[in-house]
Amino acid sequence: MNLYDMNPEQLFDSLAKTFGERIQDRTEFRGETTYTISATDLREIAKFCRANLSFDYLLDITSIDNFGEEPRFEIIYHMYSMRDAASLRLKMKVSEELGTIETVSDVWPTANWHEREIYDMMGIKFDGHPDLRRILMWDGYPYFPLRKDFPLAGLPSEMPDVAFTKITPLEGGPFVTVPSTAGSKDREPRARPREL
């Protein structure tokens, strides 16, 4: 059967047949399908979903900290097929010891920032990521704020001086008003004469 003749249910069956026992579980909830897989199979299954099943849009990647359990973390990839208006999730467990999963940023470019955020907030690394560095916290921050063992009141750390090296001058900027006794209409940056 041609891919374009398949309905979403046939697409999901095709995925299950192709990967057989590597699909650990399948759940249905409110018309959305979730497959549980091994983290080691992620790249191969993700490529298949993109190329063969038309899941061309990666909506999100979420991470869950199951503190006190092993494997500690769960990663869930939320995909969508624009052509078929179908949703699919791939769910996998990642142990705290391993704490690493392969990137899919080359399969779906939107994964780049999602993976960086998970690394920044949970400490899970993505092998092969082109620019795996913190996205919200500063470089060198020693903690992962969305882990359940991170206290709600936070933890003390040394704030880098890089953010406070000098005061940035405001005058002359394109969106800064010029101090004067003129009214706000005349001080508005767009009211200034342009220099050629």
N, C-alpha and C positions, 0 to 999 in steps of 0.2 A: 504494500500500500504506500502511496506517495505521502510524504510528510504533510503536504498541503491539503490532503484529503482527510487527515486525522482530526478528530475532536480532542479536547483536552484529556479525556479519560484514556483514549488510545495512546496519546503522547506519554502519559504516566505509565501505562502498561509497557510501552516500548522501553522506557528507562528501566523498569523493573526486570524485564526480560534480558536487556543488554548486560546489566550488572549483577543479576542473580543474587547469590548469597551475600554479596557485598552491600546490598541494601538490607540493613539490620531490622528496620521497622517502617511501617507506613501508617500514618494516622490521617483521618479526615476530620475537619472541624469547620463548620459554616462555609462549606464549599471550597475550602483551601486544603491542599495536600502537603504533608510534611514527611520527608524521608529522613530516617536516621542512618548515618553512614559513619565510617571510620575517617578520622582526620587525614590519614594517609591516602585515602581515595578522593579527597576533595578536588584536586586539580583536574584529574581525569573526568570525574563526573561533571564538574563545572563546565569544562570545555565541551563535553557532549551536550549538556543542556543548552549552551549558547549556540553551538554550530548545528546540532541535529534536531533540537526541539524548539528552537526559536525563542528561548528565554533571553531576550536581548536587553533587558533592563534590570539591573541590580538595584532594588529599592533601598536596601539597608543591610547592614551586618550588625547583629546585636550580640552581646556577651552577657553571661550570667555567672555569678560567683556562688557556687554551692558550698560555701565555707563549712568545713567539717566533714565533707564527703570526698571521696577520691574515685574517679577524676574530679577535680575541683571545679573546672570551668566547662561551660557549654558555649559554643559559637553557633549562631543561626544566620544563615544567608537567606534573605528574602528576595525572590526573583519574580519577574513578571514578563509575560509574553504579550507584546503589543498586538501582534497579529491575531492571537487566539483569545485575548482577554482572560488569561489564566494565571493564577498565582501558584508558586511552588516554593517550599522552604527546604533547605538542606540543614540538618542539625547534626552536630558532632560534639563529642566530649574531648577535652584537652586536659591532661594531668598537669598539676602544678610543677612537678619535677621537669617534665618536658617543656611546658610553657611555650611551645613553638608550633606554628602551623605554616603551611606554604601559602604564599600570596596568590591572589587571583586578580591582581591589579592589571595584568596584561590581558586577561579575559574580559573583564569589565573595568574600564578606567575609573569608574566611580568608586571602586573598592579602595583606591589609594588613600583617600581621606578617612574612610571608615576604619581601615586597618590601622592608620596612624592614631586615631582616637582610642581604639581598643588597646593599642600598645601603651598609650599615654595614661589611660585611666585604670587599666587592669594589669598591665605588665606582660601581656601575651605578645610574643614576637612573631613576625611574619617573614619567613625565609624568602629571599629573593625580592623583597620589596625595594623599589628604586630609591626611596628617600625616607626610611624609617627613623623618624625623630619625633620628639614630643610636639604636639599641636596646640595644646591648651596650657600646660604647665611649662615652666622654663627648663632648658637643658640643665641637667645636673640635679633636678629635683629627685630626692631619693625614695619617694613613696608613690603609691598608686591609689588615688582617692576613691575609686568606686569599688574597691575590694571591701568585703564585709568586715574585715578586721581593722579597717581604717576608722579611727574614732570620729564621731560626729563633730566634735569640737576641733578636729584637726590635730596636726602634730607640728611642733616647732621646727623650723628649718631656716637656714641662712638665705636671705633674699639676695640675689645677685645685684651687684652695683650697676650692672649694665643698663638697667631701666632708669637709673637716677644719676647719670653722670653729669648732666648739666641742664640748665633750664633752656628750653627751646624758645627762641625769640618768635613773637607773634607778628610783629609789624611787617607789613609788606606781603604777607601771604595772600593767596587768591581768595580766601574765604574769611578774612579777618577785617573787621571794620577799623577805620582809622580814628583814633581819639581826636575829638574836636568838639566845638560848641554847636556844630551844625546839627540839624535834625536827622533822624534815623534814615530818612529817604536819601539824603545827600551823603551819608556815611556808608551806605550799602556798597559792598565791593563792586557790584556791577555798574554802579553809577560813576565810578572813576573813569577818567579818560584812558583809553588804551594807548600804550606806547607801541610804536611800530619799529 
